[in-house]
Amino acid sequence: MANDKMMAQVGEQQGFFAALDQSGGSTPGALRLYGIPDSAYSDDAGMFKLIHEMRVRIITAPAFTGDKVIGAILFEATMDGQAQGKPVPAFLWEDRGVVPFLKVDKGLEAEADGVQLMKPIPGLDELLERATKLGIFGTKMRSVINLNSPNGIAAIVKQQFALAAQIEAHGLMPILEPEVSIKSPDKAGAEATLRAELAKGLDALPQSSRVMLKLTIPEVADFYRPLIEHPRVARVVALSGGYTRADACKRLAANHGMIASFSRALINELKKSMSDSEFNAALESAVDEIYQASVVKV
C-alpha cells in the first residue's frame, strides 16, 4: 500500500521536509522575496495563482525528489492545484517520490497569556476527508509561544493534541507545531516548559497513536532527544523560525535525530527572474545544504 510506503519514508528515511505552506497572510512576503511586487496582482486569486506557479517551479525542479526531500507541506490551494497535468499530491508522490502533507490551521489568535493559540478551524472534518481522497498523508498545524508562560504553553499543547486526535481519526498523520519564537526573552525556559507539556501529552496517547512534532531548533543541543525517542513520535522536524539558512543548518546539525522542515531557509534565494538553470542550481544548493544538516550531525 502507498500509505505503508509513505509511513516508512516519513519515519525512517534520511532527508528533510520542505514547508511550502505559506498562507494568505504570509504569501505577499514570500512573493516579494521571490521578486514579485504587490503591484503584480490585484486580488487574492491573482496572488495565489502567482504563488502556485512558484511552488510548481520548485516541485518540478530536478533536485526536488524523494532522494533528499522526504515530504512537502502544502497550503490548501496548492493541494487543490495541478502540476504537469496531475493533482499536486499525486504528482509529488507518483512522480517525485515526496510524501504530501497539508497545513490545516487558519492562522493565529491574538496573543494572550504569552502565546497565540490557533483560530477555530471550521469544516476541518470535510477538509480532512477531501485531503485523504487526494492522497495527502498527514497534516500540520501551527501555534506560537512568545513567553515562558506555563498556563499559556499548557493551553497550546492541549489544543494541539485535541486537533491531532481529530486528524488521526481520519487516518492521517498529524504534525504538531507549537513554535517557540526565536525572539522570546526566555527561549530556553519556554522550551523546557514546552518539552514537559509535550511529554505529558505523548504519554497520554493511545498505544496505537503516532504523531510528528515540528519544533523550533532548541537553545541547548539535543534538548528534544527525549521526545525524538518517545514511542508515540514518528519524527521530530525543525522549523527555521527566521534564522538564516546557514545559522539554521549549523544549529540543526548539533541536534541528533532532528531533521529540517524549512520554508524561508529553503526558498529565500530563489528568484522569478532566474533562468531555469540558475533556479535549479540555486534550489539544488539549498536542498544539499539542508540535507547535510539533517543527516550529518556534529
PyMOL commands that set and color helices and strands:
alter all, ss='L'
color gray80, all
select helices_A, chain A and resi 2-12+27-34+38-40+44-59+76-79+88-96+124-133+150-168+187-203+225-228+245-252+264-267+276-295
alter helices_A, ss='H'
color red, helices_A
select strands_A, chain A and resi 16-20+69-74+82-83+86-87+99-103+115-116+138-145+173-180+211-216+233-239+258-262
alter strands_A, ss='S'
color yellow, strands_A
deselect
rebuild
show_as cartoon
